[in-house]
Amino acid sequence: MPNIQYTLLAEPLWPLMNKFYRAHQSSMKAVRDARLWVARRDDIVGALCLRPVSGGHWLTGLFVDPACREQGIAAALIAEAVKGLDSPVWLFCHPDLRGFYERRGFTFDPPMPYAMVERLSRYARSKPMIAMGLEVDGFVVDSV
């Protein structure tokens, strides 16, 4: 099995990320104003979006091909995407994923800017959703 490469997806190749999501019947989509990260063997086997937001970054769209799960791909993709950042990373996930993200250094119910708190509130109206945060280089956001 070939090694996996973790890289930023060049802008001309962004449609490949949406093709990957659609191929797996995922409702996720590549976000234009984000940095799009992929895990590739020959084809994309994992993807995530890292979008700049007020005071930090918002991690969305993390998805790994079901045939490639339990191989550390998601963890390695997250680690590569946040490497070198100097501000916090937040994400919203189903409560069942809390342990997965905690094992990667994220904490439950982090301090977030008001815009992120509002966004979580809107999302949580239609499905169970919690906030997780990763402090990067000791950067701390004032609580809302």
KOLDOLO-301170 format. One record per residue (C-alpha): residue number from 1; x, y, z. Coordinates in steps of 0.25 Angstrom, whole numbers, plus 2048, in hexadecimal, padded with zeros to 3 digits. Layout:
pt i=NUM; east=X; north=Y; up=Z
...
//
This chain:
pt i=1; east=800; north=800; up=800
pt i=2; east=806; north=80D; up=7FC
pt i=3; east=80A; north=818; up=806
pt i=4; east=7FF; north=823; up=809
pt i=5; east=803; north=831; up=806
pt i=6; east=7FD; north=83D; up=80E
pt i=7; east=7FC; north=849; up=806
pt i=8; east=7F5; north=856; up=803
pt i=9; east=7EC; north=855; up=7F7
pt i=10; east=7F0; north=85F; up=7EC
pt i=11; east=7E4; north=868; up=7E8
pt i=12; east=7E3; north=862; up=7DA
pt i=13; east=7E1; north=854; up=7E0
pt i=14; east=7D6; north=859; up=7EA
pt i=15; east=7CB; north=852; up=7E2
pt i=16; east=7D1; north=844; up=7E5
pt i=17; east=7CE; north=846; up=7F4
pt i=18; east=7BF; north=848; up=7F1
pt i=19; east=7C0; north=83C; up=7E8
pt i=20; east=7C6; north=834; up=7F3
pt i=21; east=7BB; north=838; up=7FD
pt i=22; east=7B0; north=835; up=7F3
pt i=23; east=7B6; north=827; up=7EF
pt i=24; east=7B4; north=824; up=7FE
pt i=25; east=7A6; north=82A; up=7FF
pt i=26; east=7AB; north=834; up=809
pt i=27; east=7A4; north=841; up=80A
pt i=28; east=7B1; north=848; up=80D
pt i=29; east=7B6; north=853; up=803
pt i=30; east=7C3; north=859; up=800
pt i=31; east=7C3; north=868; up=805
pt i=32; east=7C9; north=872; up=7FC
pt i=33; east=7CF; north=87B; up=806
pt i=34; east=7D6; north=870; up=80E
pt i=35; east=7E3; north=869; up=80D
pt i=36; east=7DF; north=85B; up=807
pt i=37; east=7E7; north=84F; up=80C
pt i=38; east=7E7; north=841; up=806
pt i=39; east=7ED; north=834; up=809
pt i=40; east=7F1; north=82D; up=7FD
pt i=41; east=7F6; north=81F; up=7F8
pt i=42; east=7F3; north=820; up=7EA
pt i=43; east=7E5; north=825; up=7EC
pt i=44; east=7E0; north=82E; up=7F7
pt i=45; east=7DD; north=825; up=804
pt i=46; east=7DB; north=830; up=80E
pt i=47; east=7D8; north=83F; up=80E
pt i=48; east=7D5; north=84B; up=816
pt i=49; east=7D3; north=85A; up=815
pt i=50; east=7DA; north=864; up=81E
pt i=51; east=7D3; north=871; up=81D
pt i=52; east=7D8; north=87E; up=824
pt i=53; east=7CE; north=884; up=82D
pt i=54; east=7CE; north=890; up=837
pt i=55; east=7D9; north=88C; up=841
pt i=56; east=7DD; north=87F; up=83B
pt i=57; east=7DA; north=874; up=832
pt i=58; east=7CD; north=86B; up=830
pt i=59; east=7D0; north=85D; up=82C
pt i=60; east=7C4; north=857; up=824
pt i=61; east=7C2; north=84C; up=81A
pt i=62; east=7CB; north=841; up=820
pt i=63; east=7C8; north=834; up=819
pt i=64; east=7D0; north=828; up=816
pt i=65; east=7CC; north=81D; up=80C
pt i=66; east=7C5; north=812; up=814
pt i=67; east=7CE; north=808; up=80E
pt i=68; east=7DA; north=80F; up=814
pt i=69; east=7D6; north=812; up=822
pt i=70; east=7DD; north=80D; up=82F
pt i=71; east=7EA; north=810; up=828
pt i=72; east=7ED; north=81D; up=82F
pt i=73; east=7EA; north=825; up=822
pt i=74; east=7E1; north=82F; up=829
pt i=75; east=7EB; north=832; up=834
pt i=76; east=7F6; north=834; up=82B
pt i=77; east=7EE; north=83D; up=822
pt i=78; east=7EA; north=845; up=82E
pt i=79; east=7F8; north=846; up=833
pt i=80; east=7FE; north=84A; up=825
pt i=81; east=7F3; north=855; up=823
pt i=82; east=7F5; north=85C; up=831
pt i=83; east=804; north=85B; up=830
pt i=84; east=80A; north=869; up=831
pt i=85; east=7FD; north=870; up=834
pt i=86; east=7FE; north=87B; up=83F
pt i=87; east=7EF; north=87C; up=843
pt i=88; east=7E4; north=872; up=848
pt i=89; east=7DD; north=868; up=840
pt i=90; east=7CE; north=865; up=843
pt i=91; east=7C5; north=85B; up=83D
pt i=92; east=7B7; north=856; up=83F
pt i=93; east=7B4; north=847; up=840
pt i=94; east=7AA; north=83D; up=844
pt i=95; east=7AB; north=83A; up=853
pt i=96; east=7AF; north=82C; up=850
pt i=97; east=7BC; north=831; up=84A
pt i=98; east=7C1; north=838; up=856
pt i=99; east=7CB; north=82E; up=85A
pt i=100; east=7D1; north=82D; up=84C
pt i=101; east=7D4; north=83C; up=84D
pt i=102; east=7D9; north=83C; up=85B
pt i=103; east=7E3; north=831; up=858
pt i=104; east=7E8; north=83B; up=84D
pt i=105; east=7EA; north=847; up=857
pt i=106; east=7DC; north=84E; up=856
pt i=107; east=7D4; north=852; up=862
pt i=108; east=7C5; north=852; up=864
pt i=109; east=7BE; north=85F; up=865
pt i=110; east=7C9; north=868; up=862
pt i=111; east=7C9; north=877; up=863
pt i=112; east=7C5; north=87C; up=856
pt i=113; east=7C2; north=88A; up=84F
pt i=114; east=7B3; north=88E; up=84F
pt i=115; east=7B2; north=88B; up=840
pt i=116; east=7B5; north=87C; up=842
pt i=117; east=7AC; north=87B; up=84E
pt i=118; east=7A1; north=880; up=846
pt i=119; east=7A4; north=877; up=83A
pt i=120; east=7A4; north=86B; up=844
pt i=121; east=797; north=86F; up=84A
pt i=122; east=791; north=86F; up=83C
pt i=123; east=796; north=862; up=838
pt i=124; east=792; north=85B; up=845
pt i=125; east=784; north=85F; up=842
pt i=126; east=783; north=854; up=838
pt i=127; east=78D; north=849; up=83D
pt i=128; east=795; north=846; up=849
pt i=129; east=7A2; north=84E; up=849
pt i=130; east=7AD; north=852; up=852
pt i=131; east=7B9; north=85B; up=851
pt i=132; east=7C7; north=856; up=852
pt i=133; east=7D3; north=85F; up=852
pt i=134; east=7E2; north=85E; up=850
pt i=135; east=7EC; north=868; up=857
pt i=136; east=7F7; north=86A; up=84E
pt i=137; east=805; north=86F; up=853
pt i=138; east=7FE; north=874; up=860
pt i=139; east=7F5; north=87D; up=859
pt i=140; east=7E8; north=87F; up=862
pt i=141; east=7DB; north=886; up=85D
pt i=142; east=7D3; north=88E; up=867
pt i=143; east=7C6; north=887; up=86C
pt i=144; east=7B9; north=88C; up=866
//
